[in-house]
Amino acid sequence: MKLFDLADPFFEPLWIRVAVVAVTTLWGLFELTSGALFWAMFFLGLAAVCTWRFMTIDYAALRDANQKGENTE
């Protein structure tokens, strides 16, 4: 089990991925305006990593692989 497994089927719906990126970005901007630079960079970096991973993961292929695995059992 990975700590941040962004390839989990939970993240397949687009609205969930957009919400995760939006919340982490907005929270990072809130921390930046509050003057907490460490937490601002932490959450903005997390938003950047999530954005990159969500754009590179093929959720359709993962869904197909999971369905094939379920059909063989």
C-alpha positions as CSV (number, residue, x, y, z in Angstrom):
1,M,0.0,0.0,0.0
2,K,1.3,3.4,-1.0
3,L,0.8,6.4,1.2
4,F,-0.5,8.5,-1.8
5,D,-1.8,6.0,-4.3
6,L,-3.2,8.3,-7.0
7,A,-3.8,5.4,-9.3
8,D,-6.6,4.1,-6.9
9,P,-10.0,3.6,-8.6
10,F,-11.4,6.2,-6.1
11,F,-9.8,8.9,-8.2
12,E,-11.2,7.7,-11.6
13,P,-14.1,10.3,-11.7
14,L,-12.9,13.6,-13.1
15,W,-14.7,15.7,-10.6
16,I,-12.8,14.0,-7.7
17,R,-9.5,14.7,-9.4
18,V,-10.4,18.4,-10.0
19,A,-11.6,18.8,-6.5
20,V,-8.4,17.4,-5.0
21,V,-6.3,19.7,-7.1
22,A,-8.5,22.7,-6.4
23,V,-8.6,22.2,-2.6
24,T,-4.9,21.7,-2.3
25,T,-4.2,24.7,-4.5
26,L,-6.7,27.0,-2.7
27,W,-5.4,25.8,0.7
28,G,-1.8,26.5,-0.4
29,L,-2.8,30.0,-1.5
30,F,-4.6,30.6,1.8
31,E,-1.5,29.6,3.7
32,L,0.6,31.9,1.5
33,T,-1.6,34.9,2.2
34,S,-1.5,34.0,5.9
35,G,2.3,34.1,5.9
36,A,2.9,30.4,6.5
37,L,5.4,29.8,3.7
38,F,6.3,26.2,4.7
39,W,2.7,25.1,4.5
40,A,2.0,27.1,1.4
41,M,4.9,25.4,-0.4
42,F,3.8,22.0,1.0
43,F,0.3,22.3,-0.3
44,L,1.2,24.0,-3.6
45,G,3.8,21.3,-4.2
46,L,1.2,18.6,-3.3
47,A,-1.2,20.2,-5.8
48,A,1.5,20.2,-8.5
49,V,2.3,16.5,-7.9
50,C,-1.3,15.5,-7.9
51,T,-1.9,17.5,-11.2
52,W,1.1,15.8,-12.8
53,R,0.1,12.3,-11.7
54,F,-3.6,12.8,-12.6
55,M,-2.6,13.8,-16.1
56,T,-0.3,10.9,-16.6
57,I,-2.4,8.0,-15.2
58,D,-4.6,6.2,-17.7
59,Y,-7.6,5.4,-15.6
60,A,-9.4,3.7,-18.5
61,A,-6.5,1.2,-18.8
62,L,-6.6,0.6,-15.0
63,R,-10.3,0.0,-15.1
64,D,-9.9,-2.5,-17.9
65,A,-7.1,-4.3,-16.1
66,N,-9.2,-4.5,-12.9
67,Q,-12.2,-5.9,-14.9
68,K,-10.0,-8.5,-16.6
69,G,-8.6,-9.5,-13.2
70,E,-12.1,-9.9,-11.7
71,N,-13.3,-12.0,-14.6
72,T,-10.5,-14.5,-14.3
73,E,-11.4,-15.4,-10.7
